[in-house]
């Protein structure tokens, strides 16, 4: 059975080559930024869809009430979630 604490030459080389704070992270930062934007706007879209469907299909609900509330939520959410401009 292999010893989990044993190191190989390859692992030693990788550990020696790594220097904290020296790595280029522009791709990781761009990926994180894209994920946050998609999460933010996706959550707003899901909230609008759920509000619309709940108000439409509840007993005594109406299509117009659901659509109106979803549009209001979308407009308020847009202004609340849009990115602020950097000066």
RADA-V74246 format. One line per field, one symbol per residue. psi: psi as a letter, one per 30 degrees, with the letter a starting at -180 (. if undefined). burial: b if it has 9 or more other C-alpha atoms within 8 Angstrom, else e. A space follows every 50 residues. Layout:
# RADA-V74246
psi->???
burial->???
This chain:
# RADA-V74246
psi->kkjffklleeeeeeeefkkkgfkkgeeeeeeeeeeeeeeeeeeeeeeeee eeeefeglkglleeeeeeeeeeeeeeeeeefkkkkk.
burial->eeeeeeeeeeebeeeeeeeeeeeeeeeeeeeeeeeeeeebbeebbeebbe bbbbbbbeeebbbebbbebbbebbeebeeeeeeeeee
